[in-house]
Amino acid sequence: ETVIIATGATARWLGLESEQTYRGFGVSACATCDGNFFRGRDVAVVGGGDTALEEASYLAKLCNKVYLVHRRDEFRASKAMQKRIFATPNIEVVWNSVPTEIVGGKQGFRKFVTGLAISNKKTGTASTLPIDGVFVAIGHTPVTDLFAGQIDLDEHGYIRTRPDSTATNVDGVFAAGDVQDPHFRQAITAAASGCKAALEAE
């Protein structure tokens, strides 16, 4: 009689083979999860939306330098977020550029990142940014395909829940965690909404 949907959301990736090689060894999709491993080092963030700029802003407080690599010549992010980025001295924006390979090495069982190869879309020139970590911030995709047409979803595919509740538009169906949270996407907030859903279901 009662269902709690907790199918989560998956990070979008660049689709590079080297990205999978170094995933968990210098390649991440979560700055708040893994940023501390790169304290005092140089990193790159790939993306141009609010998520990418938030990740870059967070990492700038921990890292020596943050390259913000974006495929266009302007951001999609909010003006307030852009203003914060341009005012942060250790963030360097790399415009009109797309990653072509994540460069790294291996020592014993340990893999590590040494650079991000990029190509400038306007000039066609190739270069490599000397970095220790790559944060991919090109968005998340909620796992909601199986609910389409049955439950209210927002324009990005996240399940809509009532204000201050985990209840959906269908009686007896609740949604918890990243499947209904396009903003925080943290384990602790997902667990909290899971607790709310359990209490509401009960």
N, C-alpha and C positions, 0 to 999 in steps of 0.2 A: 504493500500500500504506500510505501514511502521510498523514495530514491534520493541519494546524495550523489551528485555528479562531481567527481574530483579527478578529471582526466588531464589537467594541467595545460601547459603551453610549452612549445619547443622553440629554442632559439633558431633564428635563421642563420645559415652559414654562407660563406663565400662560394663554396663549391670547389675549392682548390684541393688537390691531392695532398699537398704539403700541410694544409690546414689540419687534416685528419691525422697526419703523421705526428704533429707537435701538439695536438689537442691534449690539454692537461700537463704539457711540458713547456709552457710559455704561450700557449694559445688558449684564450678563455672568452666566454660570452657574458661574464659577470664581474664587473670591477669591484663591487662591494664584497663579493665572495673571495676573490683572489688578489686584489690590489696590494695587500700587505706583503705578499711574496716579492713585490717589485719595489719596495721602499728604497728610495735613493737611486733608482736606476732609470733608464730611458725606455719608454714604451710608445706604442702607436695604438690609436683608437680608429676604427674604420666605421664611417657612417656620417649622416648629416642631419638626423632628426633630433628631437628632444632627448631620446635615450642616449645617443652618442655624445651629445654635448654634456649631459649630466654625468656620464661616465668619465669624460675627459676632465671635467671640473673636479670630480671626486679624486681622480688619480693625480691631478696636479698638486694636491695637498700632500701626497705621499712620495711622488716620483721626482726625479731630477728634471726630466723633460718629457713632455707629451706631444707627439705628433698627431694631429687630427686630420686623417686622410678622407677626403670627400670627392666623389666623382663629378660633382657639378661645381659651378663658380659662385653658388650661394647656398645657404642652409635652408632647410625646411623648418627648422626649429623656431620656437617663439623668439621675438625680438629681445625680451628680457634675458633669455638664456644666451643668446648670441652676444649681448652686451657684456655678460659675465665672462664669456670665453675670450673675447677680444681684450678684456681688461686684465687677463691673467698672463703675466710675463713668461711663464715657462710652458705655455701652450703655443705650438707653431702649427698653423693651418696649412695643409698641403692641398691646394685646389685642383680640380679637373684631373684627379688621379685615381687609378684603379689598381688594387693589389694583383700581382701576377704570380707571386710565389712567396712563401714564407721560408726564409733561409735559416739553416741551423746546422747542428752537428750532433755527434754522439760520443760519449766517453764511457766505456763499459756499458752498463745498463741505463745510464742517464742520458736523456736527450735534452737539448737546449736550443733556444732560438737566438740567432745572432743578427738577423736583419729582416726587413720587409722589402721585397722587390716590387716597385711600382712603375706604372707606365702613365705618362701624361697624355690625356686624350686629345688635347689640342695640338701639341707639338710632336707627339709620338716618341719623345725621348724617354729612355729607361734609366732608372736610378735605384739605389738601395739605401734605405734608411737604417742606420746602425742602432738596433734596439735589442732589448732583452725579452720583451713581451708584446703580444698582439691581442687587443681586445676587440672582438667583432660585435658591433652594436648596430646591426641593420634591422632590428626588430624581432618580435616573437610571433609565433603562430599558435593560437589556442587550438587544442584538440577538440573541435566541436562539429566536425563534418557529419557525424552520425546523428546530431540533434537538429540539423538544419530543417526548417519547416515544421518543427515540433515545439521548439522553445524559442522565446525571443532572444535574438542575438543582436549585438551592436554592429556598426558598420565595419568593424575589424574582426568580427566573428566571436567576440567574447560574450559569454552568457550575461544577460541583463538580470540583476537581482534587485529586489525592492530596497529602498533606502533603509540603512541600519538593519538589514536582514540578509539572510542567504536564500530566501524564498524566491523562486522564479515565477513566471506568469502561469505555470501549471500547478494546481493544487497537489501537495504531497511531494513535489520535486524541488530539491534544494541544490545549490551549487557552491562549492567551496574551493579555495585556493586560486592558483594562477589561471584557471579556466574562466574565472569571472573578475580577475584583477589585472588590468592592463598597466597599473602604475608601479606597485611595490615589488611584486614577484620575488619575495624572500621566503625562505623556509618557515621562519617564525610567524609571518603574517598568514601564510597558508595554513599552518597548524592552528592558529587562532580562529580562522574562519571555519576550519574543520570542526573545532569545538562548538562554535556557534551553530553550525548546521546540525550537529548531533543533538544539541539541546532543543533546537527548533523542531527537528524531526520527532523527537520524543514528545 
